[in-house]
Amino acid sequence: MTENAHPSGLSRPLLLLMSATCGVLVANIYYAQTLIDTIGPEIGLSPQSAGLITTLTQLGYGAGLALFVPLGDLFENRRLALLAVAGTILGCIGVALSTGPATFLLASLVTGICATGAQIVLPLASHLARPERQGSVIGTIMSGLLFGIMLSRPLASFAADLAGWRSIFYASALAMSAIALLLLYFCPQRTPETRLSYSAIIASVWRQFRQHRSLRMRALYQSAMFAVFNLFWTAAPLQLLGPMGFSHQQVAWFALAGAGGALAAPLAGKLADHGLIWWTTLGAMLLIVLGFVGAGFAAAAGSFIAFAITAILIDAAVQLNQITGQKIIFALSQDARSRVNAAYMTAMFVVGASGSVLGSATFEAGGWRLSAAAGAAIGAVVLAAFLLFDRGASSAE
C-alpha cells in the first residue's frame, strides 16, 4: 500500500478533498442566517422582508436537490461538481457585490441551487469506494459536510465583526476557487451508463420512493431527525441570548462547541460497515430523546457546559442516523444512486425545514422548556415508529 493509499479505495488526499468540498459548498446556505439584522438594512430590505435573505437560499437548495442532483445519473460527475462549484462562486461574488435587494436575492437563489453540488460529490465518492468500506467513506465526507454547516454561522459572525458581512462571501468564493482547481486535477471522472432523457430522470426520482420501502422508511427517520436538529439550532440561540444572557459572539462559540457532533460521522460509517446499522439507528434515536431531555434540565440549571454537551449529543445522533441511512440507500441501486439520494435528501430537507418554524413557535409560546419538550416528543415518536414498523428496512443489504 502506498503512502497515499487508503483501505476505502480512495486516496487519503482525495477523500479529504471531497469532504472539504461538501463542507465548503453547504456552508454557503447558512452564512447569512446570523447576519440578517446587518444585511437587511444595508441592502434595503425592510424588517418584515428580511427573512427572504435566508429563505431564497433555502428554496434554491431545495430546487437544486430535486432538479440538479439527479443529473449525477446522467452526466459525467466531475464536470457536474465543477459546474456546481463555479456557480456557487458566482453566487457568492454576486451576494458580496449586491447593493440592492433584487441582486442579493437572485445571487442567493443561485448560491442555494449550486450548493447542492455536495450531493453530487457524495454519490460519486460512494461509487469510487470499495463496497465493504462505503460506510466509512460516507461518514468521512458527511463529517466534512456537518462541519461546514456547524462552522458556517460562527465563521460568518467572526468575519462580520472583523471585516464586515461581505467578507465571508468573498472568502468563500476564494476557498471554492481553490477547491475547483484541486477537483479539476485530482478528482477522477465517472460517466454514468444511464441513457435516459432529463425528464425521465426527474420522473424516476419519485419512482424510487414507490419502489424502495427502505428509502421511504429511512427518509422518514432522517426527516424527523433533521427537523429536531433545526428546532434545536433555532431555539437554543434564543435561549442563550435571552434567559442565559449571552452575547452574539458567545453564541458563536457555543455553535463551535456543538460542531463536535460531526466527529460521530466516521464512527457511524465504521459501525455501518460492520453490519450494525439497526443498533446504530436505535442508539441515534435514543440519543435524540435523551439529548433534548438533558437540554431542558441544563437550561433550567443555567449550565452552559451541560447545554453544550447536549448540543454535541443531538448533532451526533443526527449524524449517526444520516450515515446509516445513506449506507442503506446507496445499496439500493448501482445505476440510480444520484436519484435515490435526491429523493432522500429532498424529503429530508422539505420536512426538516419545518423544524426551524417549530423552534421559533415553541420558544415564543413556552420558552426553551416547550422547545425541548417538542424535540423530545418528536424523537420519541420516530423511535416508536422505528421499533414498530421498520421490519427490515434498516438491515444492511
N, C-alpha and C positions, 0 to 999 in steps of 0.2 A: 504493500500500500504506500503510495507516495505521500509526501508531507501535506499535500492539499487534499488528499483523498478523504472520503467520509463514508461510513458504513451505510448511509442513507442512499447512496448512489449519486448525490450531488457533491461537488467540491465544497469545502467549508466557505471559501470566499463567495461562491455563487449563492449558497444558502443564506449567508448573511446579507448579501446584496438584495436578494428577493424579499427578505424580511424587512430590510430598511426601506425598500421601495414601497411596500404595503403601508408601513407606518407613516412615511413622509406624505404619501398621497392622501390617506384618510384623514390625517391631521388637519388638512385644509378645510374640512367640513366644520371644524369646531373652533378655529381661531377667533372668529367674530363673536362667539357666544358670550364671552366675558367682557367684550368691548362695545356692546350695543349702546350704552349710555354715552360713550365717547364718539363713536362713529356717527350715530344718528344726527346730532345737531350739526356736525361738520359737513355732511353731505346733503343736508336739507330735508331730512325725514322727521316728521312730527313724532312725538312720543307714542301716539296711537298706532303709527305705521312702522315703528322701529322693529317690531317683531319680524318684518319682512327680511331683515338683514340675515337672519338665520334660516327663515322659512324657505327662501328661494334656493339656498344651497342644499337644504334637505330635500326639497322637491326635485332638484336636479339629480341628486344622488339616487332617489327612488326611480326616476325615469331612466337613468343610466343602468340600474340593476335590471330593469325589465327589458330595455331596448338595446343596450350596448353589450352587456356581459355575455348574452347568448352567442354573439359573434365569435367567441372563442372556439366554438364548434364548427365554424365556417371558414375563417381566415387564419393566416399564419399568426401565431400567438405573440411572438416577439414584436412584430410590426404593430399589432394592436396595442400592446403595452406601451411602446414608444409613442404611438399616436395619443394615447390617453395622457401620458406624462407631458407631452408637448402642449396639449390642450389645457392641462392644469396650469402649466407655466404661464400661458397667455391669459388664463383666467385670473391668476394671482396678480400679474402685472396690471391687468385691467382694473382689479379691485384697488390696488395701491395708487393708481393714477386717477381714480374717479374723483370728480368734483361735484357730481350731482347724483340724485337717486337712480335715474334711469341707467346710466352706465355702470354704477355699482351693482345694481340688482341683476343686470344682464351678465356681468362678469361673474357674479356669484353663482348664477344658474349654470354657466359654462363650467365653472370650477367643480360644482357638485356632480355634474354629468361625467366629467372626465376623471374625477377621483375614483370612480368605480373601476378604473384600471387595476386597482388592487385585487379585484375579484376576477381579473384575467390572469394575473400572476399566480394566484393561489392554485387554480386547477392545473396551470402549466407545471408548477412545481410537483403536483401530485402525479402527473404523467411522467416526469423525469425521475421520480423517486422509485426505489425498489419497493415492491408491494409489501414486504414484511417490515419496512421502515417508514411507510407512508404516514402513519400517525405521528411519528417523531418530526417528520418534515412539516406537516401541517401545524403541529404545536409550535415549532420554532418560528414559522412565518407568522402565525397568529399572535405570538407574543410580541413580535415587532409591530403588528397592526394595533394591538391594545396599547402598547407603549405610546404609539403615535396619538391615539385617542386621549389617553390619560395625561400625556405631557403637553398636549396642544394648548389647553386652557392656561396652565401656569406659564408656559413659554410666551403666550400672547400677552399675558398681564405684565410679565417682566420686561418684554420688549417694548411694550407701550410706555411703561414708566421710564425706560432708558432713552428711547428714540422716537416715540410717537407710534400710533396704532398702525401706520402704513409699513413700518419697518419689518414686522413679522411676515408680511406678504412678499416683500422684496427678498427677505432671507429665504423664504420657502421657494420662491422662483429660482434662486441661486442654487439651493440644495437639490432641487429637482433637475436642474440643468446638469449637475454633476452625475446624478442618478442616470439620466438619459444616456450620457456618454459611456458610463460603465455597462449599462444594459446593452448598448449597441455593440460593444466589443466582447463582452463576456457571456451574455445570455444566449443559450442555444436556440435555434429556430425549431418550431414544431408546426407542421402543416396538417390540419385535420383531414381525414379521408371523407368526411361528410360532403355530399354534393347537393344538399337541399337548397332551395331558394331562401331568401331572407324571411319572407312571410311564413314559409313552412317552419323555419327555425323558431320564430317567435311563437307560432301556434303550438309547436312541440313543447315549449316551456311549460305550458299549462297542462298538457297531457301527462307530463311527468308526475304531477300530483295525483292524477287519477290512476296512473299505472303502478305507483310505488307506495304502499302503505307505510313503509319505513320513513319515506320522505315526509309524508303527512304528519306522522307522529313526532319525528324529530323537529320538524318546523314548528309544531305546536309547542313543544317543550322550550325551544330556544326563543320563540316569540315571547312567551311569558317571562322567561329569564331576562331577556333584553328589556322588556317593559319595566321590570323591577330595578334593573340596572339604571335605566333612565330616571325612574322615580327617585332612586336614592340620590343621584347626582344632580337632580333638580331641587329636591327638598333639603338635602344636607347643607349646601351653602347658605340657604335661607336660615337654617338653624344656627349655623356658625356666625353669620353676620348679625343676626338678631339676638336671640336669648343668650348666646355664648359670647357675644361682644367682640368678634374677630374683625380684623381689617381685611380688605380685599387681598392684600399680599399674604396674609396668614392663611386665607382660604386657598390661595395658590399653593402654598407649602403643604396644606392638607391633601390637595389633589395629587401632589408629587408622592406623598406617602401612600395614597391609595393605588398608585401605579404598581406597587409591589405585587398586586394580584396577578400581574402579567407573568410573573415567574411560574405560575401554575400551568401555563400553556405547554411548555416542554414536558412536564410531568404527565399531563393528560395524554399527550401523544404517546409516551412510552407505555402508559397503562393500556391505552387502546391497542397498541401493537402486541401486547401480551394477552389480548383477549378479555380484558377486564372492563369492557365497555358498560355492561349493565351495572356493575358495582360502582364504577366511577360516576355514572349518571345519578345513581341513588345518593352517593356522597355529595354531589354537587347540589342536589335539591335539598338535602338536609342542611347543608351549609347556608343556603339562602335563608331558610326559615330561622336557623339559629343566629345568623348574622343580623337579621332585622330585629329579632327579639333582643339580642345583645345591644344593638344600636339604640333601642328605646331606653334601656337601662343606663347606657353610657351617657346619653344626652341628658337624662334626668339627673344623673350624678354630676354632670358638668365635667366629665373626664375626657380631655382631648385625646389622650393616648388610647384609651379603650375605644373611643369613637373611631380613631384611625385604624385600629386593629379590625373592627367590624367592617370598615370600608375595604380593607385588603381581603377579608374573608368573602365578602359579597362579590368583588371583582374576580377572585379566584374561582368561585362557584360558577360564574357565568362562563369563564374560560374552559373549565373542566367539561361543562356540558356542550359548549360550542365545538371543541376539538373532537370529542367522541362522536358528536352528531355528524361532523364533516367526514370523519373516517368512514362512517356507515354510508353516507350518501354518495361519496366518490366511488364506492364499490358497486353501486347500482348499475352503472353503465359506463363502459370504457369510452364509447364514442359520444356520449352526451353529458360529460361532466360539467361543462360550462352552463348548459341548460338546466341541469339539476341544481347546480349551485345558484343560478339566477333565481329559480323558483324558491329555493330555501331562503336565500338572503332577502328577496323581495318580501316574502311573508314575514320574516323576522323584522325587517325594517318598518314595514307598514304597521304591524301590530305593536311592535316595540315602541314606536313613536308616541303611542298613547300614554306611555309611562311618564313622559315629561308633563303632559296635561294633568295626569292624575297626581303627580307630585306637587304641582302648584296648587291644585284644588284641595287636596287633603291638608296641606300645610296651612292654607288660608282658613280652612274650616275648623281644624282642630290642632294645629301646630305639629311639631315633629312626632308627638305620640301617635296621632292619627296616621301620619305618613308611614311610620314604622309598622303600625298595625296592618295597614293596607299591604305593604310589601310582604310581611309575614303571611298574611292571608292568601295572597296570590301564590306564594311559594308553597303553602300547604295544599292548595287546590291542584297545582300542577304535580306535586308529589303524589297525591291521591290518584290522579289520572294515570300517572306512570305505573303505579303499583297495580291498578285495577285493569288498565286497558292496553298496556304495552304489548303483551303477548308476542314476544319475539322480535318486535320492531327495533330493539336495541341490542340485538345479538350481532356479533361480528360475522360478515359474510365472506 
